[in-house]
Amino acid sequence: MDKQDILLSKKLISSYKERLENEIINRSNKLRIPQKISQEIIDNNSEINELRIILKTLEKTRSSIVES
């Protein structure tokens, strides 16, 4: 994986994560779920948490490539 691949992957994953978060917020608003609870749902969502881990890994990989 080169630097451009990592940047593109990071951008796509970030975009997907934001869409998921927005979907949770929008549905919570429609159901009149308090903001605090909808934030807890986002924080505890396994898919979003997995995406966060992947993004951190990509950042570390990108950093190591830049240093090389």
N, C-alpha and C positions, 0 to 999 in steps of 0.2 A: 504494500500500500504506500503510495507516495503522498506528499503533502496535500495535493489537490483532492485526491480521493478522500482523505481524512476530513478536509474542510467541507466537502460536499456532503459526506455522510453526517457530519456534525450538524450541518444546516438542515438537512432533511429530518433527522431525528428530533432536533429542537422544534422544528415546525410541527411535527406530528405530536410531540408532547404538549405543545401549546394548544393545539386543536382539542386534544383530550381534556385538558384542564378547562378550556372554554366550554366544552360540551357539558362537563359536570356542573360548571357554574350556571350555564343557561338552564339546564334541567332543574337544578336546585331552585333557581329563581322562579321557574314556572310552578314548582311545587311549594313555593314559599318556605323553603328550608332556610333557616338563619345562616348568615354568611360564615359564622364561626364553624358551624357544622359542615358546611360545604367545603371549607378549607381543610377540616379534619379528614373529610372523605378524600380529597386530593392528596393530602399528606400520607394517607394510609393505602392509597391505591397501588397495588402490586405492579401493574404495568407501568405506571408513571415512575415508580421507584426504580424499576429495572431500567427504564430509559435514562434516568439520572445517572445510574451507575455506568451505563454504556457511554454516556457523554463524558463522564470523568475519565474513563479509560481512554477514549479517543483523544482527550486533551493531553493526557500523559504520553500517549503514543506520538502525538504531534510535537510535543515538547522534546521528546527524545530524538525525533527525526531532525528537528531544527538544530539541536546541539551537535548532531553527527556531521 
